[in-house]
Amino acid sequence: MDLGHTIMSMVGPIPARVICRTCKSEHNFKAKKGVKEPGSIAPSRGSPGSTTRAPREAKAEKTVPIELEWMKQINGSTRAVRQYAANEAFQAGDRIAHPTFGEGVIQKLIYPNKVEVLFRMDLKTLIHAGKPA
């Protein structure tokens, strides 16, 4: 936000003291952010030539690596698909059908009552009954 100011004093070509027209307070002059030389204007965001970053390249369509791993494990498993329920106990390598995430493969057991499951698009941590004590 650029508030109007009245210049009170100058040192050479640069304003030294100003009075704010909004609140009537007097303070030292502060140049806008990005202004290095007196009399120049600050570059606006998105103006041509104001960026030093290379333009983004278009993303190529490719298969997500997690999906490839999921397909490999689903196709390589000989176990029957079990319906997921939090009160059921599972082992690493079990195939499950989750109502929200779809079909997945148990990757590892996390003590005491959690399992890490690889689904088609993500790796999720779910609860299960765990081992009996």
MOMOVEN-V538849 format. One line per field, one symbol per residue. psi: psi as a letter, one per 40 degrees, with the letter a starting at -180 (. if undefined). A space follows every 10 residues. Layout:
# MOMOVEN-V538849
psi: ???
This chain:
# MOMOVEN-V538849
psi: hhihihhdii hbehidiihh edefihiihh iihehdiiei ihhiheihee ieiiiiihhi hihhdddddd dddddeheii hihhhdeihi iheihihhdd eahihhdihh idfiihhhid eihihiiida ii.
